[in-house]
Amino acid sequence: MKNESSQNWSQIHPVLTRNNWLILFILAGVSFFVMPPAFTLGVILGGLLIILNFNLLQQSILRTIPVEGPVSLKKVPLFLKYYLRLLIMGTILYIIVAREWADPIGLSVGLSTIVFSIVSFGIHQAIKAKNA
């Protein structure tokens, strides 16, 4: 069972990563042509931040819960890293919004990149399962 789930993740992760970048590119491209520059910058910065955070979280989890071998009991460092990353992300977002470098709504749209990616992946999988 564990091997099957790790195999599934090794197939899913590259698809999600590709979708993340594709969705960010589409959002930024559309925004570039129809919204003000501050909004587009918000989309780009939010997307980059959330994709970076997603990849760092994935690496932390894979180090803590290896694909093969015993599961380490390093839950405390995992949670500390998670909250430290959350604090850093919040600080960066605060600075971006407080200094008015980017539009907060555009930033929110960019930060939703991962959500859009996961939802689109889920819909694709549901359609694929229904047609199988």
C-alpha positions as CSV (number, residue, x, y, z in Angstrom):
1,M,0.0,0.0,0.0
2,K,2.8,2.4,0.9
3,N,4.6,1.7,-2.3
4,E,1.5,2.2,-4.3
5,S,0.8,5.6,-2.7
6,S,4.4,6.8,-3.3
7,Q,4.2,5.6,-6.8
8,N,1.0,7.6,-7.3
9,W,2.6,10.7,-5.8
10,S,5.6,10.3,-8.1
11,Q,3.2,10.3,-11.0
12,I,0.9,13.1,-9.6
13,H,3.6,15.6,-8.5
14,P,5.0,16.3,-12.0
15,V,1.5,16.8,-13.3
16,L,0.7,19.2,-10.5
17,T,4.0,21.1,-11.0
18,R,3.3,21.5,-14.7
19,N,-0.3,22.6,-14.0
20,N,1.0,25.1,-11.4
21,W,3.3,26.8,-13.9
22,L,0.7,26.6,-16.8
23,I,-2.0,28.1,-14.7
24,L,0.3,30.9,-13.4
25,F,1.4,31.6,-17.0
26,I,-2.3,31.8,-18.1
27,L,-3.4,34.0,-15.2
28,A,-0.4,36.3,-15.6
29,G,-0.9,36.5,-19.4
30,V,-4.6,37.3,-19.2
31,S,-3.9,39.8,-16.4
32,F,-1.2,41.4,-18.5
33,F,-3.6,42.3,-21.2
34,V,-6.7,43.2,-19.3
35,M,-5.6,44.5,-15.8
36,P,-3.3,47.2,-14.5
37,P,0.4,46.4,-14.0
38,A,0.1,46.3,-10.2
39,F,-2.6,43.6,-10.5
40,T,-0.4,41.5,-12.9
41,L,2.6,41.9,-10.6
42,G,0.4,40.7,-7.7
43,V,-0.6,37.6,-9.7
44,I,3.0,36.8,-10.6
45,L,4.4,37.4,-7.1
46,G,1.5,35.4,-5.4
47,G,1.9,32.5,-7.9
48,L,5.7,32.4,-7.4
49,L,5.4,32.5,-3.6
50,I,2.8,29.8,-3.4
51,I,4.6,27.5,-5.9
52,L,7.8,27.9,-4.0
53,N,6.0,27.2,-0.7
54,F,4.3,24.1,-2.1
55,N,7.6,22.7,-3.4
56,L,9.4,23.4,-0.1
57,L,6.5,21.7,1.9
58,Q,6.7,18.7,-0.4
59,Q,10.4,18.4,0.1
60,S,10.0,18.6,3.9
61,I,7.3,16.0,3.9
62,L,9.4,13.6,1.7
63,R,12.4,14.0,4.1
64,T,10.2,13.2,7.1
65,I,8.1,10.5,5.5
66,P,10.5,8.6,3.1
67,V,9.2,6.6,0.2
68,E,10.9,3.5,1.5
69,G,12.2,2.6,4.9
70,P,11.1,3.5,8.3
71,V,9.1,6.7,9.0
72,S,11.0,9.0,11.1
73,L,9.4,10.6,14.1
74,K,10.6,14.1,13.2
75,K,7.1,15.5,13.4
76,V,8.1,18.4,15.6
77,P,10.8,19.7,13.1
78,L,8.2,19.3,10.3
79,F,5.7,21.4,12.1
80,L,8.3,24.0,13.1
81,K,9.4,24.3,9.5
82,Y,5.8,24.6,8.4
83,Y,5.1,27.4,10.8
84,L,8.4,29.1,10.1
85,R,7.6,29.0,6.4
86,L,4.1,30.3,7.1
87,L,5.6,33.2,9.2
88,I,8.1,34.1,6.4
89,M,5.3,33.9,3.8
90,G,3.1,36.1,5.9
91,T,5.9,38.6,6.4
92,I,6.7,38.7,2.6
93,L,3.0,39.2,1.8
94,Y,2.7,41.9,4.4
95,I,5.7,43.8,3.0
96,I,4.3,43.5,-0.6
97,V,0.9,44.8,0.4
98,A,2.1,47.5,2.9
99,R,4.5,49.0,0.5
100,E,1.9,48.8,-2.3
101,W,4.2,46.9,-4.6
102,A,1.3,44.8,-5.9
103,D,-2.5,44.8,-5.9
104,P,-3.8,42.7,-3.0
105,I,-6.6,41.1,-5.2
106,G,-4.0,40.2,-7.8
107,L,-1.9,38.7,-5.1
108,S,-4.8,36.6,-3.9
109,V,-5.4,35.4,-7.4
110,G,-1.8,34.4,-7.7
111,L,-1.9,32.7,-4.3
112,S,-4.8,30.6,-5.6
113,T,-2.6,29.0,-8.3
114,I,-2.1,25.8,-6.4
115,V,-5.8,25.6,-5.6
116,F,-6.7,26.0,-9.2
117,S,-4.2,23.3,-10.1
118,I,-5.4,20.8,-7.6
119,V,-9.1,21.4,-8.5
120,S,-8.4,21.1,-12.2
121,F,-6.4,17.9,-11.6
122,G,-9.3,16.5,-9.5
123,I,-11.8,17.3,-12.2
124,H,-9.6,15.8,-14.9
125,Q,-9.3,12.6,-12.8
126,A,-13.0,12.4,-12.2
127,I,-13.8,12.8,-15.9
128,K,-11.1,10.2,-16.7
129,A,-12.6,7.7,-14.2
130,K,-16.1,8.3,-15.5
131,N,-15.0,7.6,-19.1
132,A,-13.0,4.5,-18.1
